[in-house]
Amino acid sequence: MLLLVTSCAKIVVLEDPLSVSEHLDLGYLYEKQGSLDLAEKEYKKALKKDPKNFLALFNLGNVYAKKGDYTVAEKFYREALAVKEDPDVLNNLAYVLYKQGRREEALIFIKRALQMKNSETYRQTLREIEGH
């Protein structure tokens, strides 16, 4: 007769050992590899530790924009802007507004981005919004 003996091991749940920065780095790597769901999880872990983290908010906006979920992307871009006025966020917000059919609102944000930084990327976004 075979007797199986099992022991009850204690499972200790530790707090997340990674820092906000490490979660952001992992999220960035996943995003660059095209693993958007994994990137999203890492950015959300960073936000859980630091709810006003600009990069986590901005990067989550980028992930949702890449997924085509422009409404959620808009939400995260607006939260990022509440933390820091940044021309890249303004550009990306303009783009997702445009993709939602909100052209006039998009023009306001892309023009703000261009006032802050004269960038070819921003001019390209403006041309797309204007239909050129």
N, C-alpha and C positions, 0 to 999 in steps of 0.2 A: 504494500500500500504506500502510495506516495503522499507525503504530507507537505502541503505548501504553507509556509509560514510567511506572513506579511507583517511588516512593522509599520506602524503609523508614524510617518515622518512629519515633523512640524514644518509647515510652510511659513516662511517669513516673507511678508511683502514689504519690500523696501521702497522708499521714496525714489522717484525717478533720479538715477544718478547723473544723468546728462545735464549739462548747462544749457541755457537758452542759446548761446552761441553754437554749441555742438548740435542742437536740434536744427538750427538754421543752416548749418553747414551740410548736415545730412539731407535736409529738405532740398537744398540747392543741387546737391549731387543727384538726387532722385529726379528732380525736375529736368536737369540737363540730359539724363538718360531717357527721359520720356515717361518715367514712372510717376505720373501725376497723382495717383491716389496715395502712394507712399510719401511723396513730397507734401501733400496736403496734411497727412497725419503728423509729420514732423513739424510743420509750421504751426499746427494747432497745439502741439505739445509745447512749443516755444511760447505761444500765446497764453497757455494755461499758467505758465510760470511768470510771464510778464505781459499782462493783458493790453498794455499800450505800446508794445514793441513795434516800432515803425517798420522794420524789415519783415517781420512776420506778417503784418497786415498787408504790406505792399506785395510780398511774394504770394500770399494767399489770393490776392486779387489777380495776380498774373496766372496762377494755376487755374482759377475758375474761368478766366478769359480764354485760356488755351482749351479748356473743356467746352467752351461755348456757352457757359452759364453766365451771361452778361449781367443779369440782375444781382447775383451774389458777388460777382467781381466788383460791380459798382459799390456795393455795400462796404467791401473791404478797402477799396480805394478811398472812399469818403472817410472811413475811420483812420486810414493812414494820414490823410490830409489834416484831420483834426489834431494829429500828433505833430506833424511837420509839413509845412508848405514846401512841396518839392515838384520841380517841373516834370520829372519822369512820371510821377503819379498823375499830375494834371494831364499829360499826354495820353496816358493809358485810360484814364477816366473819360477823356474826350472820345477816344476810340470806342469804348464799350457803350457809351451813350449813343454814338453814331450807329453802332450795330443794332441798337434797340429802336432806331428810327427817331431819335431825339436830336436831330441835326442842329437846331438853334442852340440848345443847351451845350452840345458838344463844341460848337464854335466858341462859346464863352471860355470854356476850359482850355482849349488848345491855344487860344490867343493869350491867355494868362501864362501858359507854359512858355510861349515864344517871347513874352515880355521878360521873363526871368532868364531865359537862355535861348540864344539864337542857334538852333540846332537843325541840321538837315532832316533828321528823323522827325522832328516836330513839324517842319515845313511840309514833309511828305504826308503826315497825318492831316494837316490842314488841307492840302490839295485833294486828298481822298474824301474828306468831309464835304468840301466845296464841289466835288464832282468833276475835278480836272484830271 
